[in-house]
Amino acid sequence: MQVHTSPGSIHLIRPSISIGIFDGVHRGHQNLIARVREEAESSNAESLIITFWPHPRTVTGKADSEFRLLTTLEEKMEMLENCKVDHLLVVPFTADFARLSARQFLDDFLDRFIRPGAMVVGDDPRFGAGGSGNLELLRSYGRNHGFEVVQLDTHIENEERISSTLIRRRLLSGDLSSANHLLGYPYFITGRVVRGNRIGSAIGYPTANIECTEEFKQIPCDGVYAVTVEWKGGIYKGMLNIGTRPTITEDSRRSVEVHLFNEMADMYDETLRVRFMKRLRNELKFNNLDELKAQLALDKEASLKVLENIN
């Protein structure tokens, strides 16, 4: 996949495209991208996905304290490459870009730089300042500028529309299995290992404290999870706690701590990728460290059972 960071660097002949945020690159996105590739192959063209960074809500002032993302830009790029996209254009989203009217977006961006042969859209495409552009305008413009607009049906799962918002809600409610199903893969975070208080080591369960590399990354709800960890080309099994560690501290700050079963070398300042395989339980407060240690032994047993078929 060739990555472009400026619209002016695109020199393709009538590519098949789709435009969007693609946060999480979930099953709905994957279905849309597959159709982009089909359209490209049928017309002997190349496929092009167009996304924006930073997220438009952070530029337009609509990113409140609860605003979160399922994927960082780097994670999104990696996943789009796995979808076998030919080209990715990451458009720098600025205040000026946000002010483009729907017609300006079509004239000054889409027709000037892209000139698609086919454009695949979801159930309710919106574009231009205030989302004033819609499917009717896009189809009319396409007829006049030589490209087809292909609209896909809403991707429904258990009577709900698959969306990044729905997946975030599932993660926050503790329904990891549903979130992973909607994503089409286990949810993951990427982070750097930072110094902790080493209490885990004192009770036989040393942990690596993880700090996410993206401030807006969605962290699942508090609790204990069976996880796999990618580190230095290897995959390790472990268990992870998200929460305030009420048994060992009165500090209300949340932490993300992972214990690996067969490898706990000094990982300070290393970058890990953690995949959430199953949520085991809520975070609990125990009367003492002995009770906590006994529960951790049960958590380890449960995690190993979940992860037994993972190599």
HUJOTA-V948221 format. One record per run of one state. SS is the DSSP state (H for helix, E for strand, - for the rest). FROM is the first residue (numbers start at 1). TO is the last residue. If there is no record, write none. Layout:
BEGIN
ss-><SS:SS>
from-><FROM:FROM>
to-><TO:TO>
END
This chain:
BEGIN
ss-><-:E:-:H:-:E:-:H:-:E:-:H:-:E:-:H:-:E:-:H:-:H:-:E:-:E:-:H:-:E:-:H:-:E:-:E:-:E:-:H:-:H:-:E:-:H:-:E:-:E:-:E:-:E:-:E:-:E:-:H:->
from-><1:2:5:7:10:16:20:27:43:47:54:56:61:69:70:73:83:87:93:95:99:102:115:118:122:127:128:129:132:133:134:135:146:148:152:156:158:160:162:164:174:176:184:188:195:199:203:208:213:217:218:223:232:234:244:255:261:271:282:289:308>
to-><1:4:6:9:15:19:26:42:46:53:55:60:68:69:72:82:86:92:94:98:101:114:117:121:126:127:128:131:132:133:134:145:147:151:155:157:159:161:163:173:175:183:187:194:198:202:207:212:216:217:222:231:233:243:254:260:270:281:288:307:311>
END
